[in-house]
Amino acid sequence: MANVRIIYNNAGERATITASTTASGSLAAGTLSTNPKSLAHRSTGSSVTYTLTWANSEEINGVIIPAINLSSTATIRVRTYINSGSTLKHDSGTITACINTPLNNWYGIKNVNAFPYGGLSKVAVWLSEIYSVTSMVIDIIDTNNSVGYIDCSRIVCGKYWEPSYNVSKNGLELTINDTTQSSRSDAGDLISDRGTIHEIITFNLEVINKTDKEQLISIMRYIGTYRNIAVSIIPSSNNNRDEQDYIIYGKRDNSSIGYLVHNFYQNSFSITGW
């Protein structure tokens, strides 16, 4: 089983992104390289192709879409290219995008308006190796989409970091954080001012070797607590609900690297979802 994977330097932010279709009056595909979850590109139908191009080559072996309104039957295909799209480097083939998406159980309109309240699907595609590419094409098909169009808020892609030792079973926690505020009226009624919902995932790397420690320190210095990162605790399991539940895109809290014994260390993560 693959270990936790973290995409910490999002090449999608540097890409020019175009979409095969865009609904009239909706946000353009450029919103896919910005951070607000409440903003999304909308297609005109139940399929869309996103094309990302870069002026300079980017190293990529992982793609995460942290907020999209796909049904459980949706499929995705990722292809990467060099030489202005003339030379294919990798083709994932057509694969299931999110067969066990919790969006199946969402009671309401399944579009971008549901994203701030936890009504969304997540998608991860892991490439077989690191490819240096200048363009990437993502085909998404969702013929059973209940609203008849695809809303997508973000595309995260790049080279992921994967430690030699996986997260510990101790301390792995998923919190569904509801910001709703409740109070009592003068008549004694309980009144709730509905807030948004976001996720918090905490996990422990209880054993880190020296090489991974040095890489992790470099990553922590780069991302700080202000850059968003994409984390998949249980990668390579699109057909498993666990990857859906334990993918998060957001910001880390400050944490320290602890010393265990010679050349071995430990660290705890807490990621607050966007």
Buried (B, 14 or more C-beta within 10 A) or exposed (E): EEBBBBBBBBBBBBBEBBBBBBBEEBBEBEBBBEBBBEBBBBBBBBBBBBBBBBEEEBEBBBBBBBBBBBBBBBBBBBBBBBEEBEEEBBEBEEBBBBBBBBBEEBEEEBBBBBBBBBBBBBBBBBBEEBBEBBBBBBBBBBEEBBBEBBBBBBBBBBBBBBBEBBBBEEEBEBEEEBEEEEEEEEEEEEEEEEBBBBBBBBBBBBBBEEEBBEEBEEBBEEBEEEBBBBBBBBBBBBEEBEBBBBBBBBBBEEBEBEEEEEEBBBBBBBBBBB
